């Protein structure tokens, strides 16, 4: 199967650059897998589409300000901001680092993406904040241009990140992050810190929507998958089958595992909120030989058409990038032709795409 088969044309004006005024004001395209039919809905209708016996599973990971702007050793020590055109051009040794995964805490080692990638070599020292609140050394190069870096000890590393870090908005949002993004690029139920990208299907939920779901007697539970390179890495091969997905850490509590296993045993419908939830559960059920085990692991299951789903019967998801692993996952679940036609309809009807965009309910 060719990666090019998952291409579609999307006008730039349909890429959502800002969140809507209200989280739950998004549109929702409802797609029926069995018939291929779709209908235009509002996300606020989502609780009414749930059935008695459904189990809704959320990914409760929290995004942290993982993007750092700084300078290389020898560059002028001055504040660096993405709002500064000189900083965006990376003149005078200025750099950008996107932290993607913490490898150890003592020492404080991280895997990251760097820009400009070719110029940042092993052994270089990097400085962030004013005056040099965080300092790091490049330890090694990794696959696809990543670096392993080690931060010098500070009293509270994540407090420093909160002060000087930036919300890691995706590259298709062509603006600098703002204070508003700290709240809106985060689900209302986010808990454990660890993601560099939001599980965007969850961005539509409000406390009021969650309460409506509870009032209908619908069971919910939460798992955690920290979103990293595995979610947004580009596919650089021609054949889908040749792509290898980065692993991402996940954890499932004993209560969540019990709820999911009970639903499976009773043949109840399990609804995943977002592709990260899908990948976590479909990886975990295979790791547990048909049972969801409590505990943690690293999810690396690559889902594309032909995949046999063992857990999920419905999912809520945003609209995804062309030729991306996320679009392949959605196509595997909803049917490649069904999803292709639904995306064409979404473009024609001016749905808003990607992280701050509208959503699709596939059942």
C-alpha positions in Angstrom: 0.0 0.0 0.0 1.4 3.4 -1.0 1.6 6.4 1.3 0.5 8.5 -1.6 -2.9 6.8 -1.5 -3.6 8.9 1.7 -3.1 12.3 0.1 -5.9 14.8 -0.2 -6.1 18.5 -1.1 -6.9 20.9 1.7 -7.2 24.6 1.1 -5.0 26.6 3.6 -8.0 28.6 4.8 -9.5 25.4 6.3 -6.6 24.9 8.6 -7.8 26.2 12.0 -5.3 28.8 13.4 -7.2 29.7 16.5 -9.6 27.8 18.8 -13.3 28.7 18.7 -14.6 31.0 21.4 -16.3 28.0 23.1 -14.7 24.5 23.2 -17.9 22.7 22.5 -19.0 24.9 19.6 -17.2 22.7 17.0 -19.0 20.9 14.2 -19.0 17.1 14.1 -19.2 14.8 11.1 -20.9 11.6 12.0 -19.8 8.6 9.9 -21.4 5.2 9.9 -18.9 2.5 9.1 -21.4 -0.2 8.0 -23.2 2.0 5.4 -20.6 4.7 4.6 -23.3 7.3 5.3 -22.5 10.6 7.0 -24.4 13.4 8.6 -23.4 16.9 9.7 -23.9 17.5 13.4 -22.7 19.7 16.2 -20.3 18.4 18.8 -22.8 19.4 21.5 -25.0 16.5 20.2 -22.2 13.9 21.1 -23.7 12.9 24.5 -27.1 12.2 22.8 -25.4 9.7 20.4 -24.2 7.5 23.2 -26.0 4.3 24.1 -26.8 2.6 27.4 -23.9 0.3 28.2 -21.3 2.4 26.3 -17.8 2.9 27.9 -16.1 6.1 26.9 -12.3 6.1 27.3 -10.3 9.4 27.5 -6.5 10.1 27.4 -5.8 12.3 30.4 -2.3 13.3 29.5 -1.2 16.9 30.1 0.8 19.0 27.6 3.8 20.9 29.1 5.5 23.9 27.5 8.1 21.8 25.7 9.3 24.3 23.1 12.4 26.3 24.2 14.1 29.2 22.4 17.7 29.9 23.3 21.2 30.3 22.0 24.3 28.3 21.4 27.5 28.9 23.4 29.2 32.1 22.2 26.1 33.8 21.0 25.0 37.1 22.5 23.1 36.6 25.8 19.8 38.4 25.2 16.1 37.4 25.5 15.0 35.2 22.7 11.3 35.1 21.7 9.4 33.6 18.7 7.9 37.1 18.4 11.4 38.5 17.5 12.0 38.1 13.8 15.7 37.8 14.4 15.0 34.9 16.7 12.8 33.2 14.1 15.6 33.4 11.6 18.0 31.8 14.1 20.6 34.4 13.6 23.6 34.9 15.9 23.5 31.4 17.2 19.8 31.4 18.3 18.2 27.9 18.4 14.9 26.2 19.0 14.5 22.9 21.0 11.4 20.8 21.2 11.6 18.4 24.1 9.9 15.1 23.1 10.7 12.6 25.8 12.4 12.6 29.2 14.9 9.7 29.2 16.1 10.0 32.9 15.6 12.4 35.8 19.0 12.1 37.5 20.7 13.1 35.3 18.0 15.1 33.6 18.4 13.7 30.0 15.9 14.4 27.2 15.3 13.4 23.6 14.5 16.4 21.5 14.3 18.0 18.1 16.5 20.9 17.4 16.6 23.8 14.9 18.8 24.5 13.0 19.4 20.8 13.1 22.6 20.6 11.0 24.5 23.1 13.0 24.0 21.8 16.5 26.6 19.2 17.2 27.5 16.8 19.9 29.3 18.5 22.8 27.7 21.9 22.2 26.3 23.9 25.2 22.8 25.4 24.9 21.3 28.2 27.0 17.7 29.1 27.6 16.0 32.0 29.4 17.3 35.3 30.7 19.7 35.0 32.2 20.5 31.4 31.2 17.9 29.9 33.5 18.4 26.5 31.9 21.6 25.1 30.5 22.1 21.9 28.5 24.8 19.9 26.7 24.2 17.9 23.5 25.2 14.3 24.3 24.4 12.4 21.1 22.6 12.4 17.8 19.7 10.1 17.2 17.6 8.9 14.3 15.7 11.4 12.1 17.8 14.3 13.5 16.9 14.1 17.1 19.4 14.9 19.8 19.9 13.7 23.3 20.7 16.5 25.7 21.4 16.8 29.4 20.3 19.7 31.5 22.3 21.1 34.4 20.6 20.6 37.8 18.2 23.3 38.9 16.0 23.6 41.9 12.8 22.9 40.0 13.2 22.1 36.3 9.5 22.0 35.4 8.9 25.3 37.2 11.6 26.8 35.0 9.9 25.3 31.9 6.6 26.8 32.9 8.3 30.2 33.1 10.3 30.2 29.9 8.9 27.4 27.8 6.3 27.8 25.0 3.2 25.8 24.1 4.3 23.3 21.4 1.7 24.3 18.8 1.9 22.2 15.6 3.9 23.7 12.7 0.7 24.1 10.6 -0.4 26.8 13.1 1.4 29.7 11.5 1.6 32.0 14.5 3.4 32.2 17.8 1.8 30.7 20.9 -0.1 33.0 23.2 -1.1 32.9 26.8 -4.6 31.7 25.7 -3.0 28.5 24.2 -1.8 27.5 27.7 -5.5 26.8 28.6 -7.0 25.9 25.2 -4.3 23.5 23.9 -5.1 21.3 26.9 -8.1 19.1 27.8 -10.2 20.1 30.7 -9.5 16.7 32.3 -5.7 16.8 31.7 -3.8 15.4 34.7 -0.3 13.8 34.5 2.3 15.9 32.7 4.2 14.4 29.8 2.9 15.3 26.3 4.3 17.6 23.6 1.1 17.6 21.6 -2.5 17.6 22.8 -4.8 14.6 22.3 -6.9 17.0 20.2 -10.2 15.0 20.1 -10.5 15.8 23.8 -10.2 19.6 23.3 -13.9 19.8 22.5 -15.1 18.6 25.9 -16.3 21.0 28.6 -17.2 20.2 32.2 -20.9 20.6 31.1 -20.5 18.1 28.3 -18.9 15.6 30.7 -21.7 16.1 33.2 -24.3 15.5 30.5 -22.6 12.2 29.8 -22.6 11.2 33.4 -26.2 12.2 33.8 -27.1 9.8 31.0 -25.6 7.0 33.0 -22.7 6.4 30.5 -19.6 4.9 32.1 -16.3 6.7 31.5 -12.7 5.9 32.3 -9.2 7.4 31.7 -5.9 6.1 30.5 -2.7 8.0 29.9 -0.5 8.1 26.8 2.1 10.8 26.6 2.1 12.1 23.1 5.6 12.3 21.5 7.3 11.7 18.2 5.2 8.6 17.5 2.1 10.7 17.0 3.4 13.4 14.6 6.5 12.1 13.0 6.4 12.4 9.2 6.3 9.2 7.0 9.5 9.1 4.9 8.9 5.9 3.0 6.9 5.1 -0.1 5.2 2.0 1.2 3.0 2.2 4.2 4.2 -1.2 5.5 7.8 0.0 5.6 7.1 2.8 8.2 8.1 2.2 11.8 6.4 4.2 14.5 8.2 5.7 17.5 7.1 4.2 20.9 5.2 6.4 23.4 4.8 5.7 27.1 1.4 4.8 28.5 -0.1 3.7 31.8 -3.5 2.1 32.6 -4.7 2.1 36.2 -6.2 -1.0 37.8 -9.7 0.7 37.8 -9.4 1.6 34.1 -8.2 -1.9 33.2 -11.1 -3.5 35.1 -13.7 -1.2 33.4 -12.4 -1.9 29.9 -12.2 -5.7 30.5 -15.7 -5.8 31.9 -17.0 -4.0 28.8 -15.1 -6.3 26.5 -16.5 -9.4 28.3 -20.0 -8.1 28.1 -19.6 -7.1 24.4 -20.4 -3.5 25.2 -19.4 -0.7 22.9 -16.1 0.9 23.8 -15.6 4.5 22.4 -12.2 6.0 22.2 -11.7 9.7 22.5 -8.9 10.3 20.1 -6.3 8.3 18.1 -4.0 8.2 21.1 -6.6 6.3 23.1 -7.1 3.9 20.2 -3.4 3.1 19.9 -3.0 2.6 23.6 -5.9 0.2 24.0 -5.1 -1.8 20.8 -1.5 -2.1 21.8 -2.3 -3.0 25.4 -4.8 -5.7 24.5 -2.1 -7.4 22.3 0.5 -7.0 25.1 -2.0 -8.7 27.5 -2.9 -11.5 25.0 -6.5 -10.4 24.8 -6.8 -8.7 28.2 -6.0 -5.2 29.2 -3.4 -5.4 32.0 -3.0 -2.6 34.6 0.4 -1.0 34.5 2.6 0.8 32.0 4.4 0.2 28.7 5.4 1.7 25.4 2.9 1.8 22.6 4.3 1.4 19.2 1.5 -0.3 17.3 1.2 1.1 13.8 -2.5 1.0 12.6 -3.3 1.1 8.9 -5.9 -0.5 6.7 -6.1 -4.2 7.2 -5.6 -3.9 11.0 -7.9 -6.0 13.1 -9.4 -4.0 16.0 -9.9 -5.9 19.2 -11.2 -3.2 21.6 -12.6 -0.1 19.9 -16.1 0.0 18.4 -16.4 3.8 17.9 -14.1 6.8 18.1 -14.1 10.5 18.2 -11.3 12.2 16.3 -10.2 15.4 14.7 -9.3 15.7 11.0 -5.7 14.8 10.3 -2.8 15.6 8.0 -2.5 14.1 4.5 -0.3 11.0 4.4 0.0 10.8 8.2 -0.1 7.8 10.4 -3.2 9.2 12.1 -5.1 9.4 8.9 -4.1 5.8 8.2 -5.4 4.8 11.6 -8.8 6.5 11.0 -9.0 4.9 7.5 -8.3 1.5 9.0 -11.2 1.9 11.5 -13.7 3.7 9.3 -12.8 2.1 6.0 -10.4 3.7 3.5 -13.1 4.7 0.9 -15.6 5.8 3.6 -13.0 8.1 5.2 -11.8 9.4 1.8 -15.3 10.4 0.9 -16.0 11.9 4.3 -12.9 14.0 4.1 -14.0 15.3 0.6 -17.3 16.2 2.1 -15.6 18.0 5.0 -13.5 20.1 2.6 -16.6 20.9 0.5 -18.6 22.0 3.6 -15.7 24.1 5.0 -15.1 22.1 8.1 -12.1 23.3 10.2 -9.1 21.0 10.1 -6.4 19.8 12.5 -5.7 20.5 16.2 -8.1 23.5 16.7 -10.5 22.2 14.1 -13.8 20.3 14.1 -14.2 16.6 14.7 -15.6 13.3 13.4 -17.5 10.6 15.2 -17.0 7.2 13.6 -19.3 4.4 14.7 
